[in-house]
Amino acid sequence: RRAAWQEMFAGQAARLAEHCGRITAKEAGKREAVRRQLERHLPLELLVKAGLLQEPPHCTVSVPPSDAFLLPVTPADVARLPAAIHQAAEAAAAAAAGTSQSVAGPS
């Protein structure tokens, strides 16, 4: 379940990064158009000091590493867990009963 979630999360993060990249590129185009208009009327030094030649900010999207330390447990494994616990408890009880008889010795 977690592996599937991690894969879905990574896919969503990749789509977000692509979307942010498109927004940044669109804004860069708008800023370039404004710069071309302004540089005809204003000195370049003034545009630089006013901060009008800066690139738009970039968005960085990162996904933390997967839960590699988790055991590879499937939903089917989880469904079998109650029966496995019950079997282990019965085996432990049988072993304890056999041990207590051998410790007491024959009567």
matplotlib code that plots the C-alpha trace (Angstrom):
import matplotlib.pyplot as plt

x = [0.0, 2.8, 4.7, 1.6, 1.1, 4.8, 4.4, 1.2, 2.8, 5.9, 3.7, 1.7, 5.0, 6.2, 3.0, 3.3, 6.9, 5.8, 3.0, 5.3, 7.7, 5.0, 4.0, 7.6, 8.2, 5.0, 6.1, 9.6, 8.0, 5.8, 8.8, 10.9, 8.1, 7.9, 11.7, 11.8, 9.2, 10.9, 14.5, 13.4, 12.5, 14.7, 18.4, 19.5, 21.2, 17.9, 16.1, 18.8, 18.6, 14.8, 15.0, 13.1, 15.6, 15.4, 14.3, 11.1, 11.6, 11.9, 10.0, 11.9, 9.8, 11.4, 10.1, 11.6, 13.2, 10.8, 10.2, 12.9, 13.3, 9.7, 9.2, 7.6, 4.2, 1.2, -2.5, -2.8, -0.1, -2.0, -5.2, -3.4, -1.9, -4.8, -4.7, -0.9, -1.1, -3.7, -1.5, 1.5, -0.4, -1.7, 1.8, 3.2, 0.5, 1.1, 4.8, 4.3, 2.0, 4.6, 7.3, 5.3, 4.6, 8.2, 9.4, 6.9, 8.1, 6.1, 3.7]
y = [0.0, 2.4, 1.7, 2.4, 5.7, 6.7, 6.1, 8.1, 10.9, 11.0, 11.2, 14.1, 15.9, 15.5, 17.0, 19.9, 20.5, 20.6, 22.9, 25.3, 25.2, 26.2, 29.1, 30.2, 30.1, 32.1, 34.7, 34.9, 35.7, 38.4, 40.0, 39.9, 41.7, 44.4, 44.7, 45.2, 48.0, 49.7, 49.6, 51.8, 54.5, 53.9, 53.4, 49.8, 50.8, 52.1, 48.9, 46.8, 49.0, 48.8, 45.0, 44.8, 42.5, 39.7, 36.2, 34.9, 32.6, 28.9, 26.2, 23.2, 20.1, 17.1, 13.8, 12.3, 8.8, 5.9, 3.9, 1.4, 0.2, -1.2, -4.9, -5.8, -6.7, -7.0, -6.6, -10.4, -10.9, -8.6, -10.6, -13.9, -12.3, -13.2, -16.9, -17.0, -15.4, -18.0, -20.9, -19.5, -19.2, -22.8, -24.1, -22.2, -23.6, -27.1, -26.7, -25.4, -28.2, -30.8, -29.0, -29.0, -32.7, -33.6, -31.3, -32.9, -36.4, -39.6, -40.2]
z = [0.0, 0.9, -2.3, -4.3, -2.4, -2.9, -6.6, -6.8, -4.7, -7.0, -10.0, -8.5, -7.6, -11.2, -12.6, -10.1, -11.2, -14.9, -14.1, -12.2, -15.0, -17.5, -15.2, -14.8, -18.6, -19.2, -16.7, -18.2, -21.6, -20.1, -18.3, -21.6, -23.5, -20.8, -20.8, -24.5, -24.2, -21.3, -22.6, -25.5, -23.1, -20.0, -19.5, -18.9, -15.6, -14.3, -15.2, -13.4, -10.3, -10.3, -10.4, -13.7, -15.4, -12.8, -13.8, -12.3, -9.3, -10.0, -8.1, -6.9, -6.2, -4.5, -3.3, -0.2, -0.6, -0.5, 2.6, 1.6, 5.2, 5.2, 4.7, 1.3, 2.9, 0.6, 1.5, 1.1, 3.8, 6.2, 5.5, 6.5, 9.7, 12.1, 11.1, 11.4, 14.9, 15.9, 14.6, 16.4, 19.7, 19.4, 18.6, 21.6, 23.9, 22.7, 23.2, 26.7, 27.5, 26.3, 28.3, 31.5, 31.3, 30.7, 33.6, 36.0, 34.9, 34.8, 37.7]

ax = plt.figure().add_subplot(projection="3d")
ax.plot(x, y, z, "-o")
ax.set_aspect("equal")
plt.show()
